[in-house]
Amino acid sequence: LFTGQSSDHFNPNAPVSREEAAVVLGRLLVAKGYKVKGDASTLPYSDVSDISSWALTGVILTTQEGILRGVDGMFLPQKALTRAEAALVVDRMMNSVGGGQ
């Protein structure tokens, strides 16, 4: 689920951006059989062009499943995921992938 920032650098103490979180969570959703049902044009965010190309699938999938949500119409892809957001995301993942158990 996790990869480094390059082939020889993981950077474990760096904050996790919202788009990085989307990639990891998207990989988990795909592993559980979830499918992407749209493309970048289906995203409701005004800052879609700021989302890195390597993160688009994860952002699309986590958005369509309600795991990650925007803030005031923006995804804010490079913003660090806060502890509060992380707690919400874990709860949403548990309810989505875990069936609410």
N, C-alpha and C positions, 0 to 999 in steps of 0.2 A: 504493500500500500504506500509506503514511504520510499522516496529516493532522495539522493543528495542534490545539492545545488550544482554539482558537476560530478564527473566520474570518480574524483578523488577527494571530494569535500562535502561533508554532510551538514556541518554548522548546527549542532544540536542546541545551542543556546540562543539562536536567532528567533525573533518573534515569527509567528506563522501568519502570513497574510490571508485575507479572505479568499483570494483566488487559490492559494496553496491549499487551504482547508477544503475548498470545493473540489480540487483534484483528488485529494485523499478520500473524501467522502464519496465522490463520484465513483472511484475505483471500488469501494466497498459495495455501493449500490449495484454496479455492473456485476460484481462477483455473486451478488444475491439474485441476479436475473432481471434487474431493472433495465429498461431500454430508453435511449434518448428518443424523444418524439418531435424534436424540432431542430432549429439551427439558430444562429446568432440573431436572425431577424425576429425570432419569436420571444426574445428576452425583453422584458418591460423596462429596462434601465436606460437612462439617458447617457450613461458613460460606457456603453458596450465597447466602443473603440479603445477604451483604456484596458480592457481585459486581454491578457496575453493569449496568443493563439494556442499555446500548450494547455491553457486552463479552460478554454471555451466549453469543451464537452462536459467537464465537471461542473462548471457554472450552470450550464443549461440543465443538466440532470438534477442538481441539487435545488435549482429554482423550480423546476417542474414538479418535484416531489415535496416542495415546501420546507426543505431542510434549511437552506440559506435564503434569506430575504433581503431585499434592498432597504435603503434608508433614504427617505424623501425622493424616491424615484431613481436612486443611483445604487450601483452595486458596491462601489468603493473597493476595487479589486486589490490595490496595494496597501490598503489600511490593515494594520495588525488586528487580528481577531482578539477581542477583549475576553476577559474571564467570563463576563456575563453572557456574551454571545456564545462562547464555548459551551457553557452550561445549557443554554437553550438548544444548541445544535445537538448535543448529546441526547437531550430529552426527545427532540424531534426524531433523531435517528432510531432511538429505542422504540418509539411509538410506530415508526414506519417499518423499519427492518425487523424489529423485534415483535411486531404485532401488538405493542402496548403492554407487554408483559413485564 
